Amino acid sequence: EAGVAQSPRYKIIEKRQSVAFWCNPISGHATLYWYQQILGQGPKLLIQFQNNGVVDDSQLPKDRFSAERLKGVDSTLKIQPAKLEDSAVYLCASSLDTGSLGANVLTFGAGSRLTVL
Amino acid sequence: GESVGLHLPTLSVQEGDNSIINCAYSNSASDYFIWYKQESGKGPQFIIDIRSNMDKRQGQRVTVLLNKTVKHLSLQIAATQPGDSAVYFCAENIWGGGADGLTFGKGTHLIIQP
């Protein structure tokens, strides 16, 4: 089974520039998540999609962050304009629908490391 | 603030010994817990999970213990190997709560001494 694919793996930008990250979840996984992981901390949920609908975006800084999953498969996370504090690893994860044992298990991609200078 | 945290940022153990990583959570409504392992440069990898109707669950070389009375979770790794070196996170959620994104703690860095 192919894992969660993310790109790019690394990105360096200057503050106030924009950046976009792409995620392709595991085939058949209806739920997709974006997490932000700052160095030395645990991942923090930014947004959760169920198919192409948003389930939870309460922690997404909507003034600069946006995400979409138009066809219910791939997703894009965008930051515009970037700030220094956005330097982090952006992790994408996917899971099966909830309701069955193990369905809440999130499978993570390797992440996209962003450095904002 | 975070509803899940860990007692120690770093744990150093001898190769072959057993490791115990602890986690405290504060949300009494949480009823589903997962341990993840994260190696350098990689995303978190699922290790084992447990629901609140259980107090112990075993996997291959790993055991998770849940004490709901004191809201404490632990991960035991038997016969620790060099490949176990990583940061370990506990995460929690409310089963069937709709929005099921996990809440992670800060992590414990497990270091294996030869």
gemmi code that builds the backbone of each chain (N, CA, C; Angstrom):
import gemmi

chains = {
    "A": [
        ("GLU", (0.861, -1.207, 0.000), (0.000, 0.000, 0.000), (0.882, 1.236, 0.000)),
        ("ALA", (0.645, 2.135, -0.967), (1.413, 3.370, -1.012), (1.033, 4.228, 0.181)),
        ("GLY", (2.009, 5.007, 0.658), (1.767, 5.859, 1.807), (1.225, 7.202, 1.406)),
        ("VAL", (1.229, 8.129, 2.350), (0.801, 9.498, 2.093), (1.964, 10.237, 1.435)),
        ("ALA", (1.697, 10.822, 0.280), (2.741, 11.532, -0.458), (2.628, 13.027, -0.228)),
        ("GLN", (3.771, 13.679, -0.005), (3.790, 15.115, 0.184), (4.917, 15.723, -0.640)),
        ("SER", (4.671, 16.950, -1.092), (5.735, 17.694, -1.763), (5.498, 19.181, -1.597)),
        ("PRO", (6.557, 20.003, -1.652), (7.952, 19.576, -1.687), (8.409, 19.096, -0.310)),
        ("ARG", (9.534, 18.445, -0.214), (10.062, 18.025, 1.086), (10.662, 19.201, 1.832)),
        ("TYR", (11.237, 20.114, 1.108), (11.872, 21.276, 1.735), (11.546, 22.538, 0.930)),
        ("LYS", (11.365, 23.619, 1.661), (11.104, 24.897, 1.005), (11.660, 26.010, 1.875)),
        ("ILE", (12.406, 26.908, 1.255), (12.941, 28.075, 1.945), (12.406, 29.315, 1.238)),
        ("ILE", (11.768, 30.185, 1.994), (11.226, 31.415, 1.424), (11.535, 32.571, 2.355)),
        ("GLU", (11.332, 33.778, 1.855), (11.475, 34.951, 2.704), (10.103, 35.338, 3.239)),
        ("LYS", (10.125, 36.023, 4.362), (8.850, 36.437, 4.951), (8.094, 37.307, 3.953)),
        ("ARG", (6.793, 37.179, 4.037), (5.825, 37.861, 3.166), (5.664, 37.184, 1.808)),
        ("GLN", (6.488, 36.183, 1.520), (6.268, 35.416, 0.291), (5.187, 34.367, 0.538)),
        ("SER", (4.781, 33.712, -0.531), (3.764, 32.680, -0.419), (4.365, 31.315, -0.723)),
        ("VAL", (3.684, 30.280, -0.236), (4.151, 28.904, -0.442), (2.938, 27.988, -0.466)),
        ("ALA", (3.067, 26.888, -1.183), (1.984, 25.905, -1.245), (2.559, 24.512, -1.076)),
        ("PHE", (1.835, 23.696, -0.330), (2.216, 22.314, -0.103), (1.117, 21.407, -0.639)),
        ("TRP", (1.546, 20.270, -1.167), (0.610, 19.335, -1.783), (0.632, 18.003, -1.049)),
        ("CYS", (-0.542, 17.368, -0.980), (-0.658, 16.082, -0.308), (-1.556, 15.147, -1.109)),
        ("ASN", (-1.106, 13.920, -1.247), (-1.927, 12.857, -1.844), (-2.108, 11.767, -0.803)),
        ("PRO", (-3.321, 11.581, -0.286), (-3.520, 10.612, 0.802), (-3.511, 9.172, 0.293)),
        ("ILE", (-3.624, 8.262, 1.231), (-3.734, 6.848, 0.879), (-5.053, 6.620, 0.152)),
        ("SER", (-4.996, 5.837, -0.887), (-6.184, 5.574, -1.687), (-7.307, 5.006, -0.827)),
        ("GLY", (-8.490, 5.604, -0.940), (-9.634, 5.118, -0.183), (-9.829, 5.796, 1.164)),
        ("HIS", (-8.859, 6.586, 1.594), (-8.993, 7.306, 2.868), (-9.807, 8.573, 2.645)),
        ("ALA", (-10.963, 8.619, 3.292), (-11.855, 9.749, 3.086), (-11.427, 10.987, 3.875)),
        ("THR", (-10.722, 10.768, 4.976), (-10.394, 11.878, 5.873), (-8.938, 12.291, 5.690)),
        ("LEU", (-8.723, 13.583, 5.567), (-7.391, 14.127, 5.368), (-7.165, 15.244, 6.360)),
        ("TYR", (-5.946, 15.300, 6.904), (-5.585, 16.269, 7.927), (-4.290, 16.991, 7.525)),
        ("TRP", (-4.214, 18.245, 7.906), (-2.958, 18.985, 7.860), (-2.566, 19.347, 9.295)),
        ("TYR", (-1.320, 19.029, 9.634), (-0.767, 19.365, 10.932), (0.464, 20.258, 10.744)),
        ("GLN", (0.672, 21.114, 11.727), (1.893, 21.921, 11.783), (2.732, 21.412, 12.947)),
        ("GLN", (4.000, 21.133, 12.692), (4.894, 20.682, 13.754), (6.094, 21.618, 13.841)),
        ("ILE", (6.094, 22.434, 14.874), (7.228, 23.319, 15.147), (8.314, 22.504, 15.827)),
        ("LEU", (9.559, 22.843, 15.572), (10.693, 22.085, 16.097), (10.584, 21.897, 17.609)),
        ("GLY", (10.691, 20.643, 18.038), (10.666, 20.342, 19.465), (9.274, 20.215, 20.053)),
        ("GLN", (8.247, 20.280, 19.202), (6.880, 20.186, 19.692), (6.136, 19.053, 18.986)),
        ("GLY", (4.994, 18.704, 19.536), (4.134, 17.734, 18.880), (3.344, 18.382, 17.759)),
        ("PRO", (2.841, 17.589, 16.844), (2.041, 18.139, 15.750), (0.775, 18.807, 16.263)),
        ("LYS", (0.385, 19.898, 15.605), (-0.834, 20.613, 15.951), (-1.755, 20.613, 14.747)),
        ("LEU", (-3.006, 20.203, 14.974), (-3.958, 20.116, 13.876), (-4.290, 21.499, 13.330)),
        ("LEU", (-4.214, 21.643, 12.014), (-4.621, 22.879, 11.352), (-6.017, 22.743, 10.753)),
        ("ILE", (-6.245, 21.666, 10.026), (-7.507, 21.494, 9.340), (-7.758, 20.022, 9.064)),
        ("GLN", (-9.037, 19.651, 9.101), (-9.457, 18.285, 8.808), (-10.538, 18.319, 7.736)),
        ("PHE", (-10.364, 17.476, 6.714), (-11.360, 17.314, 5.652), (-11.992, 15.925, 5.735)),
        ("GLN", (-13.273, 15.871, 5.459), (-13.962, 14.605, 5.237), (-14.434, 14.671, 3.788)),
        ("ASN", (-13.823, 13.814, 2.955), (-14.008, 13.940, 1.498), (-13.602, 15.358, 1.094)),
        ("ASN", (-14.450, 16.153, 0.496), (-14.021, 17.499, 0.111), (-14.586, 18.579, 1.010)),
        ("GLY", (-15.187, 18.179, 2.136), (-15.751, 19.140, 3.068), (-14.871, 19.332, 4.294)),
        ("VAL", (-14.872, 20.546, 4.834), (-14.087, 20.864, 6.033), (-14.852, 20.429, 7.280)),
        ("VAL", (-14.206, 19.624, 8.124), (-14.804, 19.170, 9.375), (-14.381, 20.065, 10.528)),
        ("ASP", (-13.099, 20.442, 10.525), (-12.562, 21.253, 11.621), (-11.443, 22.118, 11.090)),
        ("ASP", (-11.600, 23.420, 11.172), (-10.514, 24.348, 10.816), (-10.353, 25.401, 11.895)),
        ("SER", (-10.720, 25.042, 13.121), (-10.733, 26.003, 14.218), (-9.338, 26.525, 14.568)),
        ("GLN", (-8.285, 25.772, 14.261), (-6.945, 26.215, 14.599), (-6.164, 26.699, 13.377)),
        ("LEU", (-6.829, 26.871, 12.286), (-6.177, 27.360, 11.069), (-6.166, 28.892, 11.083)),
        ("PRO", (-4.970, 29.521, 11.013), (-4.910, 31.001, 10.955), (-5.426, 31.485, 9.602)),
        ("LYS", (-6.688, 31.746, 9.550), (-7.345, 31.945, 8.257), (-6.958, 33.244, 7.565)),
        ("ASP", (-6.298, 34.150, 8.301), (-5.860, 35.382, 7.648), (-4.702, 35.126, 6.694)),
        ("ARG", (-4.008, 33.991, 6.870), (-2.852, 33.739, 6.003), (-2.801, 32.310, 5.471)),
        ("PHE", (-3.484, 31.395, 6.126), (-3.474, 29.992, 5.719), (-4.794, 29.646, 5.015)),
        ("SER", (-4.679, 28.852, 3.975), (-5.871, 28.314, 3.321), (-5.573, 26.892, 2.863)),
        ("ALA", (-6.617, 26.097, 2.773), (-6.451, 24.719, 2.319), (-7.683, 24.314, 1.532)),
        ("GLU", (-7.459, 23.429, 0.578), (-8.585, 22.937, -0.192), (-8.372, 21.485, -0.565)),
        ("ARG", (-9.487, 20.834, -0.830), (-9.477, 19.431, -1.255), (-10.647, 19.288, -2.224)),
        ("LEU", (-10.475, 19.877, -3.380), (-11.585, 20.089, -4.294), (-12.267, 18.803, -4.752)),
        ("LYS", (-11.533, 17.762, -5.052), (-12.136, 16.545, -5.589), (-12.155, 15.424, -4.559)),
        ("GLY", (-11.912, 15.780, -3.307), (-11.972, 14.768, -2.258), (-10.807, 13.810, -2.228)),
        ("VAL", (-9.723, 14.154, -2.940), (-8.551, 13.269, -2.921), (-7.347, 14.103, -2.500)),
        ("ASP", (-6.639, 14.704, -3.479), (-5.474, 15.525, -3.164), (-5.881, 16.780, -2.417)),
        ("SER", (-4.902, 17.337, -1.688), (-5.151, 18.576, -0.970), (-3.952, 19.505, -1.105)),
        ("THR", (-4.226, 20.791, -1.017), (-3.186, 21.814, -1.055), (-3.342, 22.717, 0.144)),
        ("LEU", (-2.228, 23.007, 0.813), (-2.184, 23.957, 1.920), (-1.352, 25.147, 1.467)),
        ("LYS", (-1.901, 26.347, 1.604), (-1.195, 27.540, 1.166), (-1.000, 28.505, 2.321)),
        ("ILE", (0.135, 29.185, 2.302), (0.432, 30.215, 3.287), (0.773, 31.485, 2.506)),
        ("GLN", (0.023, 32.550, 2.792), (0.271, 33.813, 2.096), (-0.282, 34.975, 2.910)),
        ("PRO", (0.562, 35.886, 3.349), (2.014, 35.904, 3.290), (2.615, 35.139, 4.481)),
        ("ALA", (3.785, 34.572, 4.280), (4.426, 33.803, 5.337), (5.087, 34.722, 6.370)),
        ("LYS", (5.095, 34.249, 7.617), (5.772, 34.929, 8.704), (6.894, 34.029, 9.221)),
        ("LEU", (7.808, 34.631, 9.965), (8.927, 33.865, 10.500), (8.435, 32.684, 11.338)),
        ("GLU", (7.357, 32.906, 12.116), (6.871, 31.865, 13.015), (6.184, 30.713, 12.290)),
        ("ASP", (6.034, 30.815, 10.973), (5.469, 29.712, 10.204), (6.503, 28.647, 9.877)),
        ("SER", (7.752, 28.905, 10.224), (8.797, 27.893, 10.012), (8.443, 26.650, 10.815)),
        ("ALA", (8.286, 25.543, 10.117), (7.802, 24.315, 10.748), (7.798, 23.212, 9.701)),
        ("VAL", (7.460, 22.016, 10.157), (7.179, 20.919, 9.235), (5.665, 20.804, 9.109)),
        ("TYR", (5.189, 20.743, 7.879), (3.765, 20.614, 7.630), (3.484, 19.167, 7.235)),
        ("LEU", (2.741, 18.523, 8.106), (2.459, 17.101, 7.949), (1.048, 16.898, 7.428)),
        ("CYS", (0.935, 16.041, 6.466), (-0.372, 15.622, 5.980), (-0.623, 14.202, 6.479)),
        ("ALA", (-1.849, 13.907, 6.849), (-2.213, 12.566, 7.299), (-3.567, 12.206, 6.729)),
        ("SER", (-3.840, 10.917, 6.661), (-5.157, 10.479, 6.208), (-5.617, 9.294, 7.039)),
        ("SER", (-6.910, 9.067, 7.052), (-7.476, 7.941, 7.791), (-8.768, 7.489, 7.119)),
        ("LEU", (-9.171, 6.260, 7.465), (-10.462, 5.769, 7.010), (-11.575, 6.514, 7.744)),
        ("ASP", (-12.790, 6.351, 7.314), (-13.909, 6.937, 8.029), (-13.938, 6.415, 9.451)),
        ("THR", (-14.435, 7.193, 10.386), (-14.546, 6.778, 11.778), (-15.687, 5.773, 11.929)),
        ("GLY", (-15.738, 5.160, 13.083), (-16.825, 4.238, 13.389), (-16.380, 2.807, 13.540)),
        ("SER", (-15.172, 2.496, 13.103), (-14.712, 1.116, 13.267), (-13.365, 1.125, 13.970)),
        ("LEU", (-13.073, 0.055, 14.671), (-11.829, -0.016, 15.435), (-10.639, 0.227, 14.521)),
        ("GLY", (-9.809, 1.124, 14.915), (-8.618, 1.427, 14.123), (-8.838, 2.488, 13.082)),
        ("ALA", (-10.077, 2.918, 12.894), (-10.349, 3.891, 11.841), (-9.779, 5.254, 12.179)),
        ("ASN", (-9.570, 5.524, 13.458), (-9.001, 6.805, 13.837), (-7.496, 6.840, 13.686)),
        ("VAL", (-6.882, 5.735, 13.283), (-5.440, 5.720, 13.133), (-5.062, 6.576, 11.946)),
        ("LEU", (-4.277, 7.599, 12.209), (-3.819, 8.488, 11.159), (-2.501, 7.980, 10.603)),
        ("THR", (-2.398, 7.953, 9.291), (-1.141, 7.631, 8.628), (-0.560, 8.932, 8.093)),
        ("PHE", (0.661, 9.224, 8.501), (1.292, 10.496, 8.162), (2.239, 10.361, 6.975)),
        ("GLY", (2.350, 11.464, 6.239), (3.398, 11.574, 5.253), (4.690, 12.014, 5.917)),
        ("ALA", (5.750, 12.142, 5.124), (7.060, 12.510, 5.665), (7.132, 13.988, 6.012)),
        ("GLY", (6.211, 14.789, 5.504), (6.182, 16.200, 5.843), (6.902, 17.095, 4.854)),
        ("SER", (6.555, 18.365, 4.902), (7.222, 19.402, 4.111), (7.826, 20.400, 5.088)),
        ("ARG", (9.144, 20.516, 5.047), (9.823, 21.411, 5.990), (9.923, 22.803, 5.398)),
        ("LEU", (9.335, 23.773, 6.080), (9.351, 25.159, 5.624), (10.267, 25.992, 6.501)),
        ("THR", (11.144, 26.745, 5.865), (11.982, 27.709, 6.559), (11.652, 29.086, 6.010)),
        ("VAL", (11.262, 29.986, 6.906), (10.944, 31.353, 6.509), (12.052, 32.271, 7.035)),
        ("LEU", (12.717, 32.982, 6.134), (13.848, 33.833, 6.511), (13.434, 35.301, 6.608)),
    ],
    "B": [
        ("GLY", (-4.720, 25.658, 26.173), (-3.484, 24.911, 26.176), (-3.710, 23.469, 25.718)),
        ("GLU", (-2.646, 22.694, 25.679), (-2.713, 21.302, 25.233), (-3.413, 20.470, 26.293)),
        ("SER", (-4.124, 19.464, 25.857), (-4.783, 18.580, 26.795), (-3.967, 17.330, 27.052)),
        ("VAL", (-2.850, 17.170, 26.330), (-2.026, 15.975, 26.510), (-0.599, 16.420, 26.726)),
        ("GLY", (0.086, 15.849, 27.669), (1.479, 16.221, 27.900), (2.292, 15.030, 28.331)),
        ("LEU", (3.584, 15.180, 28.389), (4.488, 14.101, 28.769), (5.310, 14.554, 29.955)),
        ("HIS", (5.722, 13.577, 30.794), (6.428, 13.923, 32.008), (7.883, 14.289, 31.762)),
        ("LEU", (8.549, 13.619, 30.812), (9.979, 13.814, 30.608), (10.259, 14.094, 29.154)),
        ("PRO", (11.109, 15.073, 28.855), (11.447, 15.329, 27.466), (12.432, 14.326, 26.882)),
        ("THR", (13.310, 13.755, 27.716), (14.325, 12.818, 27.236), (14.401, 11.615, 28.167)),
        ("LEU", (14.523, 10.435, 27.590), (14.682, 9.205, 28.350), (15.833, 8.424, 27.745)),
        ("SER", (16.822, 8.102, 28.570), (17.979, 7.354, 28.095), (17.972, 5.974, 28.733)),
        ("VAL", (18.053, 4.925, 27.913), (18.038, 3.550, 28.428), (19.135, 2.740, 27.758)),
        ("GLN", (19.548, 1.685, 28.442), (20.540, 0.776, 27.886), (19.872, -0.174, 26.887)),
        ("GLU", (20.593, -0.468, 25.843), (20.099, -1.439, 24.867), (19.790, -2.761, 25.573)),
        ("GLY", (18.628, -3.299, 25.286), (18.212, -4.550, 25.907), (17.319, -4.372, 27.119)),
        ("ASP", (17.363, -3.184, 27.730), (16.495, -2.913, 28.871), (15.086, -2.579, 28.387)),
        ("ASN", (14.172, -2.550, 29.337), (12.805, -2.129, 29.019), (12.690, -0.615, 29.187)),
        ("SER", (11.887, 0.008, 28.345), (11.653, 1.454, 28.413), (10.209, 1.718, 28.802)),
        ("ILE", (10.020, 2.733, 29.609), (8.662, 3.156, 29.962), (8.550, 4.651, 29.711)),
        ("ILE", (7.647, 5.008, 28.844), (7.404, 6.407, 28.509), (6.019, 6.774, 29.023)),
        ("ASN", (5.953, 7.873, 29.753), (4.713, 8.262, 30.404), (4.046, 9.452, 29.734)),
        ("CYS", (2.748, 9.530, 29.950), (1.958, 10.605, 29.363), (0.786, 10.911, 30.293)),
        ("ALA", (0.550, 12.202, 30.514), (-0.607, 12.614, 31.295), (-1.544, 13.396, 30.385)),
        ("TYR", (-2.822, 13.193, 30.555), (-3.789, 13.947, 29.773), (-4.755, 14.626, 30.733)),
        ("SER", (-5.328, 15.725, 30.273), (-6.174, 16.501, 31.178), (-7.644, 16.491, 30.783)),
        ("ASN", (-7.935, 16.092, 29.528), (-9.324, 16.096, 29.078), (-10.002, 14.792, 29.491)),
        ("SER", (-10.847, 14.849, 30.509), (-11.489, 13.635, 31.006), (-12.477, 13.057, 29.994)),
        ("ALA", (-12.837, 13.835, 28.977), (-13.744, 13.323, 27.946), (-13.013, 12.483, 26.904)),
        ("SER", (-11.700, 12.538, 26.899), (-10.933, 11.750, 25.930), (-11.101, 10.270, 26.207)),
        ("ASP", (-11.347, 9.513, 25.153), (-11.561, 8.085, 25.358), (-10.826, 7.231, 24.340)),
        ("TYR", (-9.921, 7.852, 23.635), (-9.159, 7.100, 22.647), (-7.761, 7.669, 22.620)),
        ("PHE", (-6.761, 6.786, 22.692), (-5.375, 7.220, 22.831), (-4.484, 6.417, 21.891)),
        ("ILE", (-3.510, 7.118, 21.335), (-2.591, 6.475, 20.391), (-1.169, 6.884, 20.738)),
        ("TRP", (-0.263, 5.960, 20.578), (1.168, 6.263, 20.657), (1.744, 6.255, 19.240)),
        ("TYR", (2.532, 7.314, 18.995), (3.237, 7.424, 17.723), (4.735, 7.511, 17.973)),
        ("LYS", (5.483, 7.016, 17.016), (6.938, 7.093, 17.023), (7.359, 7.963, 15.850)),
        ("GLN", (8.249, 8.916, 16.100), (8.719, 9.771, 15.020), (10.238, 9.769, 14.966)),
        ("GLU", (10.763, 9.239, 13.898), (12.205, 9.266, 13.668), (12.567, 10.560, 12.946)),
        ("SER", (13.813, 10.920, 13.054), (14.283, 12.176, 12.491), (14.002, 12.256, 10.995)),
        ("GLY", (13.360, 13.325, 10.562), (13.092, 13.541, 9.153), (11.904, 12.775, 8.609)),
        ("LYS", (11.166, 12.128, 9.493), (10.011, 11.340, 9.048), (8.748, 11.802, 9.757)),
        ("GLY", (7.614, 11.404, 9.212), (6.357, 11.676, 9.869), (6.115, 10.685, 10.999)),
        ("PRO", (5.200, 11.008, 11.910), (4.880, 10.085, 13.002), (4.352, 8.759, 12.458)),
        ("GLN", (4.738, 7.678, 13.134), (4.339, 6.336, 12.732), (3.549, 5.682, 13.853)),
        ("PHE", (2.394, 5.139, 13.521), (1.524, 4.497, 14.510), (2.236, 3.335, 15.191)),
        ("ILE", (2.092, 3.273, 16.530), (2.633, 2.138, 17.283), (1.503, 1.276, 17.819)),
        ("ILE", (0.647, 1.880, 18.631), (-0.413, 1.130, 19.279), (-1.475, 2.097, 19.761)),
        ("ASP", (-2.709, 1.624, 19.863), (-3.783, 2.470, 20.365), (-4.559, 1.728, 21.445)),
        ("ILE", (-5.379, 2.496, 22.167), (-6.193, 1.907, 23.219), (-7.424, 2.763, 23.434)),
        ("ARG", (-8.556, 2.113, 23.678), (-9.767, 2.845, 23.995), (-9.977, 2.815, 25.497)),
        ("SER", (-10.823, 3.712, 25.968), (-10.953, 3.889, 27.415), (-11.674, 2.738, 28.101)),
        ("ASN", (-12.254, 1.821, 27.334), (-12.891, 0.662, 27.966), (-11.882, -0.457, 28.231)),
        ("MET", (-10.604, -0.135, 27.984), (-9.524, -1.077, 28.244), (-8.523, -0.406, 29.162)),
        ("ASP", (-7.745, -1.189, 29.920), (-6.676, -0.597, 30.713), (-5.307, -1.103, 30.281)),
        ("LYS", (-5.296, -2.048, 29.356), (-4.022, -2.569, 28.870), (-4.218, -3.141, 27.482)),
        ("ARG", (-3.215, -2.928, 26.650), (-3.238, -3.520, 25.328), (-1.814, -3.831, 24.928)),
        ("GLN", (-1.610, -4.987, 24.333), (-0.258, -5.408, 23.984), (-0.102, -5.553, 22.492)),
        ("GLY", (1.108, -5.181, 22.029), (1.470, -5.398, 20.649), (2.792, -6.154, 20.617)),
        ("GLN", (3.472, -6.056, 19.521), (4.766, -6.720, 19.427), (5.812, -5.892, 20.158)),
        ("ARG", (6.290, -6.360, 21.271), (7.289, -5.704, 22.134), (6.776, -4.434, 22.797)),
        ("VAL", (5.556, -4.032, 22.552), (5.024, -2.832, 23.186), (3.747, -3.132, 23.937)),
        ("THR", (3.566, -2.387, 25.029), (2.364, -2.487, 25.840), (1.935, -1.079, 26.208)),
        ("VAL", (0.654, -0.794, 26.069), (0.134, 0.490, 26.507), (-0.764, 0.244, 27.714)),
        ("LEU", (-0.566, 1.061, 28.742), (-1.366, 0.989, 29.944), (-2.123, 2.295, 30.109)),
        ("LEU", (-3.380, 2.188, 30.472), (-4.224, 3.365, 30.646), (-4.811, 3.357, 32.052)),
        ("ASN", (-4.603, 4.439, 32.775), (-5.193, 4.621, 34.101), (-6.096, 5.842, 34.036)),
        ("LYS", (-7.382, 5.576, 33.899), (-8.334, 6.675, 33.722), (-8.531, 7.454, 35.014)),
        ("THR", (-8.300, 6.813, 36.138), (-8.511, 7.477, 37.429), (-7.597, 8.676, 37.574)),
        ("VAL", (-6.339, 8.494, 37.182), (-5.372, 9.594, 37.296), (-5.026, 10.180, 35.941)),
        ("LYS", (-5.750, 9.772, 34.907), (-5.550, 10.285, 33.548), (-4.090, 10.151, 33.134)),
        ("HIS", (-3.628, 8.926, 33.149), (-2.236, 8.634, 32.850), (-2.153, 7.484, 31.859)),
        ("LEU", (-1.221, 7.638, 30.952), (-1.005, 6.669, 29.879), (0.484, 6.349, 29.851)),
        ("SER", (0.823, 5.094, 29.613), (2.242, 4.778, 29.466), (2.464, 3.810, 28.319)),
        ("LEU", (3.659, 3.895, 27.776), (4.085, 2.993, 26.711), (5.297, 2.236, 27.212)),
        ("GLN", (5.212, 0.926, 27.213), (6.325, 0.097, 27.613), (6.899, -0.591, 26.379)),
        ("ILE", (8.212, -0.466, 26.224), (8.897, -1.128, 25.114), (9.835, -2.163, 25.715)),
        ("ALA", (9.641, -3.403, 25.344), (10.464, -4.484, 25.888), (11.749, -4.646, 25.078)),
        ("ALA", (12.825, -4.964, 25.776), (14.109, -5.259, 25.124), (14.451, -4.210, 24.081)),
        ("THR", (14.643, -2.975, 24.557), (14.856, -1.839, 23.666), (16.032, -2.068, 22.721)),
        ("GLN", (15.802, -1.716, 21.465), (16.803, -1.886, 20.414), (17.232, -0.521, 19.869)),
        ("PRO", (18.391, -0.454, 19.212), (18.824, 0.825, 18.640), (17.792, 1.458, 17.726)),
        ("GLY", (17.026, 0.643, 17.017), (16.001, 1.166, 16.122), (14.823, 1.794, 16.831)),
        ("ASP", (14.796, 1.664, 18.152), (13.720, 2.290, 18.924), (14.014, 3.755, 19.218)),
        ("SER", (15.221, 4.202, 18.919), (15.572, 5.605, 19.145), (14.693, 6.504, 18.290)),
        ("ALA", (13.967, 7.386, 18.956), (13.010, 8.251, 18.250), (12.355, 9.145, 19.286)),
        ("VAL", (11.477, 10.020, 18.825), (10.612, 10.783, 19.721), (9.255, 10.087, 19.739)),
        ("TYR", (8.737, 9.883, 20.935), (7.463, 9.196, 21.106), (6.408, 10.196, 21.577)),
        ("PHE", (5.279, 10.186, 20.876), (4.176, 11.071, 21.217), (2.960, 10.255, 21.626)),
        ("CYS", (2.293, 10.703, 22.674), (0.952, 10.193, 22.908), (-0.020, 11.203, 22.310)),
        ("ALA", (-1.149, 10.717, 21.873), (-2.171, 11.572, 21.288), (-3.523, 11.077, 21.767)),
        ("GLU", (-4.472, 11.995, 21.853), (-5.765, 11.620, 22.367), (-6.878, 12.217, 21.527)),
        ("ASN", (-8.040, 11.620, 21.687), (-9.205, 12.081, 20.945), (-10.462, 11.581, 21.647)),
        ("ILE", (-11.575, 12.064, 21.189), (-12.856, 11.577, 21.660), (-13.430, 10.699, 20.551)),
        ("TRP", (-13.570, 9.421, 20.830), (-14.025, 8.455, 19.833), (-15.406, 8.838, 19.321)),
        ("GLY", (-15.504, 8.925, 18.000), (-16.795, 9.244, 17.406), (-17.225, 10.670, 17.666)),
        ("GLY", (-16.257, 11.507, 17.979), (-16.608, 12.884, 18.316), (-16.782, 13.776, 17.118)),
        ("GLY", (-16.809, 13.187, 15.928), (-17.008, 14.009, 14.744), (-15.685, 14.474, 14.203)),
        ("ALA", (-15.199, 15.574, 14.728), (-13.870, 16.044, 14.353), (-12.872, 15.173, 15.087)),
        ("ASP", (-12.185, 14.311, 14.369), (-11.350, 13.332, 15.055), (-9.880, 13.544, 14.817)),
        ("GLY", (-9.484, 14.789, 14.601), (-8.066, 15.085, 14.579), (-7.493, 14.886, 15.958)),
        ("LEU", (-6.355, 14.227, 16.034), (-5.740, 13.916, 17.311), (-5.057, 15.133, 17.911)),
        ("THR", (-5.031, 15.188, 19.252), (-4.263, 16.190, 19.986), (-3.012, 15.521, 20.510)),
        ("PHE", (-1.870, 16.061, 20.154), (-0.585, 15.473, 20.514), (0.042, 16.197, 21.688)),
        ("GLY", (0.815, 15.445, 22.480), (1.659, 16.035, 23.492), (2.983, 16.472, 22.890)),
        ("LYS", (3.905, 16.924, 23.752), (5.167, 17.469, 23.278), (6.165, 16.404, 22.856)),
        ("GLY", (6.064, 15.200, 23.374), (6.967, 14.134, 22.965), (8.066, 13.837, 23.958)),
        ("THR", (8.523, 12.601, 23.949), (9.674, 12.158, 24.737), (10.709, 11.584, 23.783)),
        ("HIS", (11.926, 12.088, 23.903), (13.005, 11.601, 23.049), (13.664, 10.399, 23.727)),
        ("LEU", (13.533, 9.248, 23.131), (14.116, 8.021, 23.676), (15.498, 7.819, 23.065)),
        ("ILE", (16.497, 7.741, 23.935), (17.881, 7.549, 23.495), (18.348, 6.186, 23.973)),
        ("ILE", (18.901, 5.393, 23.072), (19.359, 4.051, 23.406), (20.875, 4.058, 23.578)),
        ("GLN", (21.330, 3.699, 24.743), (22.765, 3.617, 25.033), (23.268, 2.228, 24.676)),
        ("PRO", (24.389, 2.126, 23.972), (24.910, 0.803, 23.589), (25.425, 0.006, 24.786)),
    ],
}
model = gemmi.Model(1)
for chain_id, residues in chains.items():
    chain = gemmi.Chain(chain_id)
    for i, (resn, *xyz) in enumerate(residues, 1):
        res = gemmi.Residue()
        res.name, res.seqid = resn, gemmi.SeqId(i, " ")
        for name, pos in zip(("N", "CA", "C"), xyz):
            atom = gemmi.Atom()
            atom.name, atom.element = name, gemmi.Element(name[0])
            atom.pos, atom.b_iso = gemmi.Position(*pos), 0.0
            res.add_atom(atom)
        chain.add_residue(res)
    model.add_chain(chain)
structure = gemmi.Structure()
structure.add_model(model)
structure.setup_entities()
